Amino acid sequence: MSASSPNLPDPFDYQAFIDGFEEVTYWHFDWYSRIMAVLLYNSPRPALNEHECRFGRFLESHGAPPGRQGEFDKVHQLHVQMHKSADTLITSAEGGAGGEQAEREAYDEFVELQSLFLATCFNLMRDAYSDSCELAQRQGSTPAI
């Protein structure tokens, strides 16, 4: 028998979402650093497909916090754009069409997307935490975060 009422949906697990989201955001910092290492040191390419990275798998396996679907979708959209931009950047750095100017433009786009992506991730995490605190306050408890 479930601990929740049969007429009410299970409550959203803010703790699991925030912990998981925080972890995969840090892993995406690592991925970004690996892209830079490819450019600077000819290191091996990390996975460029957004479905192969930890962040992408997290997004595919977790739902958005209640009331935060728009923010969640924006994070997902920027994540996809970052992976496409990384592919374009590495391809241009490896001698793809357009030469040095194309590589510089691809680099600038990738860096800008990284900044937008991280700001959007931090906003979603902050809002989810704020929502969890508000919910805990209404229920008369303290969030475990």
LOLUM-24736 format. One line per 2 residues: number of its first residue (from 1); their letters; for each residue x, y, z of C-alpha. Coordinates in steps of 0.02 Angstrom, whole numbers, plus 32768, in hexadecimal, padded with zeros to 4 digits. Last residue first. Example, Ala and Ser with C-alpha at 12.3 -4.5 7.8 and 13.67 -1.06 7.14 Angstrom:
2) SA) 82AC 7FCB 8165; 8267 7F1F 8186
end
This chain:
145) IA) 83A0 83F4 8058; 8335 8399 80D8
143) PT) 82AB 841A 80CA; 8265 844E 8174
141) SG) 81B3 8423 81A6; 8112 8482 81C7
139) QR) 80BB 8448 8128; 80AF 84FA 80E6
137) QA) 8165 8516 8115; 8199 8475 80C0
135) LE) 8140 84AB 8020; 8193 8555 8025
133) CS) 823D 8504 8041; 8221 848B 7FB0
131) DS) 81EB 851A 7F3E; 8287 857D 7F6B
129) YA) 82F4 84E5 7F46; 829E 84CC 7E9F
127) DR) 82B2 8585 7E77; 836C 8582 7EA1
125) ML) 8387 84E5 7E39; 8328 852F 7DA6
123) NF) 8388 85D2 7DB1; 842E 8576 7DBF
121) CT) 8407 8510 7D24; 83D3 85AC 7CC2
119) AL) 8473 8607 7CF2; 84D8 856D 7CC4
117) FL) 8487 855C 7C19; 8494 8615 7BF0
115) SQ) 854D 8615 7C1A; 8570 8575 7BBA
113) LE) 850C 85B7 7B26; 857A 8652 7B21
111) VF) 8618 85E8 7B26; 85DA 8578 7A99
109) ED) 85A5 860D 7A2E; 864E 8661 7A44
107) YA) 86A9 85BF 7A18; 8640 85A4 797B
105) ER) 8662 8658 7945; 871D 8640 7962
103) EA) 871E 859B 7903; 86BF 85E8 7872
101) QE) 873E 8676 786A; 87D1 85FB 7873
99) GG) 879B 8593 77DE; 86EE 8594 7791
97) AG) 86D7 84DC 776D; 8718 845D 77EA
95) GE) 87CE 8458 781B; 87C9 83FA 78C0
93) AS) 879D 849A 791B; 8701 84AC 78AF
91) TI) 86CA 83FB 78DB; 86EF 841B 7993
89) LT) 8688 84BA 7994; 85F6 8470 7932
87) DA) 85EE 83DA 79A7; 85F7 844B 7A3F
85) SK) 856A 84B6 79F8; 84FD 841D 79E0
83) HM) 851F 83EA 7A95; 84FD 8498 7AD4
81) QV) 845A 84A7 7A70; 8418 8405 7ABC
79) HL) 8440 8443 7B6C; 83F3 84EC 7B45
77) QH) 834F 8498 7B15; 834F 8428 7BAF
75) VK) 8370 84BB 7C22; 82E3 851B 7BCC
73) DF) 826F 8485 7BE1; 8294 847D 7C9C
71) EG) 8272 8538 7CAC; 81CB 8525 7C53
69) QR) 819E 848A 7CB7; 81BB 84E1 7D5E
67) GP) 810C 84E0 7DA9; 8129 8439 7DFF
65) PA) 81E0 8404 7DF0; 8208 83C3 7D43
63) GH) 820C 830A 7D22; 82A3 829C 7D2D
61) SE) 82E6 8212 7CBA; 8305 8272 7C1A
59) LF) 834F 8308 7C73; 83C3 8297 7CD7
57) RG) 83FC 823C 7C39; 8426 82E2 7BE9
55) FR) 848B 8319 7C80; 84E8 8276 7C88
53) CE) 8520 8283 7BD3; 84EF 820A 7B4A
51) HE) 8446 8255 7B1D; 8495 82FF 7AF6
49) NL) 8502 82B0 7A70; 85B0 82FC 7A77
47) AP) 85FF 8276 7AE4; 86AD 82B0 7B15
45) RP) 872D 82C6 7A8C; 87DD 8287 7AAF
43) SN) 885C 830D 7ADC; 88A3 8378 7A50
41) YL) 88F3 83E9 7AD3; 889D 8491 7AC8
39) LV) 8800 846B 7A64; 87E2 83BD 7AA9
37) AM) 880C 83FE 7B57; 8786 8486 7B44
35) IR) 8705 83FF 7B1D; 8741 839F 7BB6
33) SY) 8727 8439 7C22; 8673 8445 7BE3
31) WD) 8657 838E 7C10; 869B 83AE 7CC0
29) FH) 8625 8442 7CD6; 859C 83CB 7C9A
27) WY) 85CA 8355 7D27; 85AC 83E4 7DA0
25) TV) 84FE 83FD 7D56; 84E2 8341 7D64
23) EE) 8501 8348 7E1F; 8495 83E1 7E40
21) FG) 8404 8396 7DDE; 8410 82F4 7E3F
19) DI) 8412 8347 7EE9; 8389 83C3 7EB9
17) FA) 8319 833D 7E6D; 8331 82C0 7EFA
15) QY) 830D 8342 7F7F; 827A 838B 7F20
13) DF) 8221 82E4 7F1B; 817A 831A 7ED1
11) PD) 80E7 82DC 7F37; 8091 823F 7EF9
9) PL) 7FF0 826B 7E9F; 7F53 8277 7F09
7) NP) 7EB8 8209 7F01; 7F0C 8169 7F3E
5) SS) 7F51 81C8 7FD5; 800A 81B2 7FEF
3) AS) 805E 812D 8058; 8040 80AC 7FD2
1) M) 8000 8000 8000
end
